[in-house]
Amino acid sequence: MSAYIISTDRLGLRNWKESDIDPFIDMNKDEAVMEFFPRILTDEESKSLVSIFLNHFEDHGFTYYAVEKLNDQEFIGFIGLKYQTFESDFTPCVDIGWRIKRAAWNFGYATEGAKACLEYGFKALDLKEILAFTPCSNEKSQNVMKKIGMSKVATFEHSRMLAYDHLKDCVVYKKMLTNESNYLDR
């Protein structure tokens, strides 16, 4: 059994391990999964991302966590929190993000894991606000953002996507900790 940092009824979120790399590489080669990114990733780019996530965890105590289903320990992607520093009016900030393999879509995993990450960010990490961003055309991710209680606050041109007309126009959603004593009641 893995050491989960966050768990839900169906999911375990944990730090990355060697056995996650091959399924992560496969997931990042799926054009449907990578629809709202500039392109699919090479094996080396996927491995580099895992290193970035591990280093982020070492530096900050949180990251985009590897996610597995509790019933069979199958790796299904990542969900978590990460500092973002790309050039914008609202960075640096902590954002919440997810990427789930296609076979695990439409089961509510992103929503379930993201809700737990928000709670963890506010309760355990003492964050006061968490942002999320996605291209304007990514309605599925925006629906998750709404389901977890985030509100749309702005649109912007993503400084790292300016070369991609279909990806540069993005939305920002935000959730703020407004009443620490009743976060779970909202």
ROZA-429180 format. One line per field, with one value per residue: residue number from 1; x, y, z of N, C-alpha, C in turn. Coordinates in pm, whole numbers, plus 50000, padded with zeros to 5 digits. Layout:
# ROZA-429180
i <- [NUM|...] .
n.east <- [X|...] .
n.north <- [Y|...] .
n.up <- [Z|...] .
ca.east <- [X|...] .
ca.north <- [Y|...] .
ca.up <- [Z|...] .
c.east <- [X|...] .
c.north <- [Y|...] .
c.up <- [Z|...] .
# end
This chain:
# ROZA-429180
i <- [1|2|3|4|5|6|7|8|9|10|11|12|13|14|15|16|17|18|19|20|21|22|23|24|25|26|27|28|29|30|31|32|33|34|35|36|37|38|39|40|41|42|43|44|45|46|47|48|49|50|51|52|53|54|55|56|57|58|59|60|61|62|63|64|65|66|67|68|69|70|71|72|73|74|75|76|77|78|79|80|81|82|83|84|85|86|87|88|89|90|91|92|93|94|95|96|97|98|99|100|101|102|103|104|105|106|107|108|109|110|111|112|113|114|115|116|117|118|119|120|121|122|123|124|125|126|127|128|129|130|131|132|133|134|135|136|137|138|139|140|141|142|143|144|145|146|147|148|149|150|151|152|153|154|155|156|157|158|159|160|161|162|163|164|165|166|167|168|169|170|171|172|173|174|175|176|177|178|179|180|181|182|183|184|185|186] .
n.east <- [50084|50043|50183|49963|49913|49692|49363|49060|48723|48757|49010|49369|49614|49947|50306|50529|50638|50874|50735|50525|50606|50610|50324|50253|50398|50270|50009|50056|50100|49862|49643|49388|49392|49587|49475|49437|49686|50003|50109|50151|50358|50707|50885|51101|51026|50802|50922|51084|50890|50792|51020|51025|50788|50855|51074|50942|50779|50978|51079|50853|50666|50432|50267|50182|50019|50071|49804|49606|49365|49191|49082|49223|49481|49556|49734|49617|49670|49737|49669|49668|49848|50040|50305|50293|50463|50464|50449|50210|49922|49844|50030|50319|50150|49951|49832|49566|49561|49500|49533|49406|49403|49253|49089|48992|48819|48511|48417|48415|48654|48846|48707|48650|48911|49018|48855|48935|49203|49178|49070|49285|49484|49385|49342|49567|49794|49760|49688|49556|49427|49349|49418|49304|49365|49288|49267|49021|48856|48844|48608|48544|48737|48676|48421|48480|48617|48407|48240|48391|48365|48491|48526|48492|48722|48868|48983|49262|49565|49773|50105|50285|50168|50139|50216|50034|49743|49492|49512|49601|49420|49289|49117|49075|49011|48909|48938|48883|48984|48751|48624|48760|48665|48439|48491|48453|48181|48079] .
n.north <- [49881|50228|50534|50765|51109|51260|51141|51013|50889|50720|50758|50780|51013|51080|51109|51089|50783|50546|50353|50496|50631|50511|50469|50739|50853|50724|50830|51101|51089|51065|51207|51310|51351|51546|51759|52034|52141|52243|52025|51665|51493|51410|51110|51186|51446|51392|51244|51446|51620|51469|51480|51755|51779|51620|51767|52006|51919|51860|52118|52266|52112|52022|51927|51855|51576|51222|51012|50745|50482|50366|50110|49934|50028|50146|50367|50679|50938|51284|51508|51810|52070|52358|52594|52872|53070|53199|53483|53714|53903|53793|53622|53556|53254|52997|52721|52494|52185|51927|51617|51357|51019|50902|50668|50688|50898|51078|50968|51125|51162|51373|51591|51491|51445|51703|51858|51751|51831|52111|52140|52035|52220|52457|52385|52222|52338|52604|52794|53091|53153|52986|52933|52854|52776|52765|52704|52904|52751|52505|52354|52134|52127|52375|52319|52139|52314|52485|52299|52241|52464|52698|53031|53214|53463|53613|53672|53605|53645|53382|53386|53189|53065|53216|53169|52994|53011|52890|52830|53042|53227|53239|53139|53238|53094|53119|53034|53133|53121|53189|53156|52993|52817|52690|52559|52296|52277|52415] .
n.up <- [50000|49932|50062|50129|50082|50058|50071|49934|49909|49693|49585|49605|49673|49620|49659|49379|49221|49085|48932|48827|48605|48338|48282|48296|48088|47873|47903|47845|47577|47458|47242|47296|47574|47582|47451|47516|47534|47393|47244|47220|47461|47464|47564|47727|47803|47960|48168|48269|48367|48585|48746|48795|48945|49169|49269|49327|49535|49726|49770|49854|49989|49878|49571|49225|49266|49217|49124|49229|49196|49476|49497|49330|49303|49063|48860|48760|48681|48754|49027|49198|49374|49287|49274|49059|48827|48587|48363|48455|48570|48810|48915|49121|49227|49385|49216|49134|48975|48728|48553|48388|48283|47979|47995|48249|48255|48312|48548|48765|48899|48879|48990|49248|49354|49329|49498|49745|49740|49749|50009|50157|50086|50205|50474|50571|50454|50495|50303|50157|49924|49619|49284|48951|48611|48262|47907|47737|47578|47700|47826|47987|48197|48309|48403|48609|48778|48853|48984|49211|49356|49274|49142|48842|48761|48581|48242|48032|47836|47808|47893|47823|47613|47387|47124|47031|46891|46949|47217|47371|47482|47793|48097|48439|48746|49089|49433|49756|50096|50319|50561|50797|50993|50897|50656|50556|50562|50352] .
ca.east <- [50000|50119|50165|49884|49914|49549|49281|48916|48656|48801|49141|49484|49707|50075|50421|50556|50734|50928|50634|50429|50665|50562|50186|50248|50445|50160|49899|50095|50103|49723|49605|49268|49436|49671|49404|49448|49828|50057|50134|50179|50493|50802|50916|51191|50950|50721|51014|51124|50778|50793|51129|50979|50690|50928|51150|50845|50742|51093|51092|50734|50583|50315|50295|50080|50039|50028|49673|49569|49237|49215|49037|49320|49608|49588|49772|49525|49709|49777|49584|49741|49873|50175|50334|50306|50537|50465|50419|50070|49884|49808|50138|50316|50032|49936|49717|49523|49557|49476|49540|49358|49406|49122|49009|48938|48731|48366|48387|48419|48780|48909|48631|48670|49047|49041|48791|49022|49322|49141|49061|49421|49554|49337|49355|49701|49900|49726|49677|49441|49357|49400|49371|49309|49354|49277|49220|48878|48785|48842|48487|48545|48810|48599|48311|48537|48644|48278|48192|48467|48335|48572|48455|48569|48757|48933|49038|49395|49648|49876|50234|50355|50089|50115|50241|49927|49619|49380|49537|49653|49314|49263|49034|49125|48912|48971|48866|48951|48943|48683|48586|48833|48596|48332|48524|48393|48035|48037] .
ca.north <- [50000|50351|50636|50872|51240|51294|51032|51034|50760|50632|50796|50809|51108|51054|51152|51007|50673|50499|50279|50590|50698|50456|50508|50884|50872|50682|50927|51226|51066|51056|51337|51359|51401|51664|51849|52174|52170|52265|51900|51552|51503|51300|51034|51266|51557|51336|51214|51575|51670|51397|51539|51887|51758|51573|51881|52099|51863|51880|52260|52332|52021|51982|51920|51781|51441|51104|50968|50607|50437|50288|49971|49848|50101|50183|50506|50739|51073|51369|51615|51870|52213|52392|52736|52915|53197|53259|53626|53754|53996|53722|53534|53416|53206|52851|52678|52356|52130|51783|51553|51221|50940|50897|50556|50724|51015|51068|50900|51225|51157|51506|51670|51433|51472|51847|51903|51712|51916|52243|52129|52018|52347|52555|52336|52175|52427|52740|52886|53181|53146|52891|52967|52752|52838|52674|52775|52934|52644|52381|52358|52025|52172|52482|52256|52089|52431|52528|52195|52245|52590|52811|53133|53277|53599|53691|53607|53660|53577|53309|53427|53072|53008|53320|53116|52898|53089|52819|52807|53159|53293|53152|53188|53218|53071|53136|53004|53193|53076|53304|53126|52869|52726|52611|52525|52167|52289|52485] .
ca.up <- [50000|49920|50165|50070|50145|50057|50019|49926|49911|49583|49532|49689|49614|49684|49584|49261|49232|48956|48856|48765|48488|48211|48252|48275|47950|47784|47915|47780|47432|47414|47188|47365|47705|47561|47359|47553|47547|47259|47171|47308|47516|47441|47686|47811|47860|48069|48279|48324|48448|48712|48824|48839|49052|49287|49322|49386|49665|49816|49801|49909|50069|49801|49428|49150|49317|49143|49173|49198|49250|49597|49486|49260|49298|48925|48835|48662|48642|48867|49080|49308|49388|49245|49253|48920|48821|48454|48367|48451|48677|48933|48960|49159|49295|49390|49138|49142|48840|48714|48422|48412|48160|47914|48045|48381|48242|48332|48673|48871|48973|48886|49087|49382|49399|49340|49623|49856|49734|49802|50154|50206|50071|50302|50613|50608|50403|50538|50190|50166|49797|49521|49151|48845|48479|48149|47788|47736|47508|47779|47909|48086|48316|48373|48478|48734|48861|48909|49077|49336|49425|49230|49065|48734|48798|48475|48123|48007|47739|47881|47839|47769|47503|47287|46989|46999|46888|47009|47359|47444|47559|47908|48207|48574|48851|49220|49556|49871|50228|50378|50698|50823|51082|50835|50518|50518|50557|50231] .
c.east <- [50088|50091|50092|49896|49772|49475|49134|48851|48713|48945|49246|49578|49836|50186|50449|50655|50769|50821|50528|50479|50610|50416|50169|50293|50334|50046|49931|50114|49962|49677|49480|49304|49510|49605|49427|49591|49886|50076|50146|50325|50579|50823|51001|51117|50862|50806|51059|51014|50773|50903|51091|50882|50758|51008|51058|50802|50854|51102|50975|50644|50452|50351|50169|50107|50000|49898|49652|49434|49266|49181|49139|49459|49652|49620|49678|49562|49761|49669|49665|49755|50018|50189|50348|50370|50541|50415|50269|50044|49861|49914|50245|50189|50041|49814|49687|49511|49537|49497|49511|49359|49264|49033|48944|48850|48586|48327|48389|48549|48845|48839|48657|48809|49074|48974|48880|49149|49294|49137|49200|49498|49514|49365|49500|49812|49876|49727|49552|49361|49427|49337|49374|49295|49352|49241|49068|48797|48775|48725|48485|48620|48737|48482|48361|48562|48516|48229|48266|48455|48420|48487|48547|48595|48818|48957|49173|49460|49764|50011|50314|50282|50067|50135|50130|49793|49503|49396|49569|49546|49267|49171|49104|49006|48984|48877|48950|48898|48881|48644|48644|48752|48489|48364|48455|48242|47987|48003] .
c.north <- [50126|50444|50754|51000|51289|51171|51073|50896|50664|50652|50811|50900|51100|51114|51049|50896|50623|50430|50368|50640|50642|50487|50658|50918|50838|50783|51055|51212|51057|51194|51394|51418|51534|51769|51997|52212|52183|52137|51788|51562|51383|51226|51118|51384|51508|51304|51343|51634|51600|51453|51676|51873|51712|51686|51983|52049|51884|52026|52318|52242|51982|51986|51877|51635|51335|51056|50823|50576|50347|50140|49880|49912|50134|50332|50563|50882|51153|51470|51678|52020|52241|52544|52761|53053|53257|53403|53652|53851|53926|53623|53616|53381|53054|52817|52532|52305|51980|51742|51405|51144|50917|50785|50585|50850|50977|50982|50997|51228|51294|51592|51621|51465|51620|51905|51872|51797|52057|52240|52118|52150|52450|52511|52303|52271|52573|52840|52970|53186|53045|52927|52844|52824|52730|52756|52793|52821|52515|52384|52249|52067|52286|52425|52199|52206|52481|52429|52198|52381|52708|52905|53192|53422|53680|53603|53675|53585|53514|53335|53310|53008|53106|53270|53021|52968|53021|52796|52933|53230|53197|53220|53156|53199|53081|53087|53061|53130|53196|53281|52990|52770|52643|52573|52397|52175|52357|52392] .
c.up <- [50000|50038|50102|50151|50159|50008|50024|49933|49807|49539|49640|49612|49692|49601|49474|49291|49092|48870|48791|48630|48357|48184|48231|48133|47852|47785|47838|47630|47373|47369|47254|47501|47688|47470|47390|47591|47407|47177|47272|47353|47476|47574|47781|47875|47975|48191|48347|48411|48583|48802|48878|48955|49180|49351|49387|49524|49767|49862|49880|49994|50003|49653|49354|49184|49214|49207|49133|49258|49369|49579|49419|49244|49155|48918|48730|48623|48759|48899|49192|49297|49351|49235|49104|48918|48681|48463|48352|48566|48810|48980|49030|49238|49309|49308|49167|48998|48843|48570|48447|48279|48110|47967|48180|48375|48274|48451|48791|48949|48986|48991|49229|49437|49418|49464|49743|49858|49784|49954|50216|50198|50175|50446|50651|50567|50438|50422|50206|50037|49707|49388|49061|48713|48372|48026|47792|47672|47588|47878|48015|48213|48386|48452|48610|48830|48928|49014|49210|49405|49385|49146|48960|48770|48686|48352|48097|47892|47815|47815|47780|47650|47388|47144|46943|47006|46960|47160|47438|47527|47669|48009|48338|48666|48984|49329|49669|49998|50298|50522|50734|50906|51013|50692|50474|50505|50430|50119] .
# end
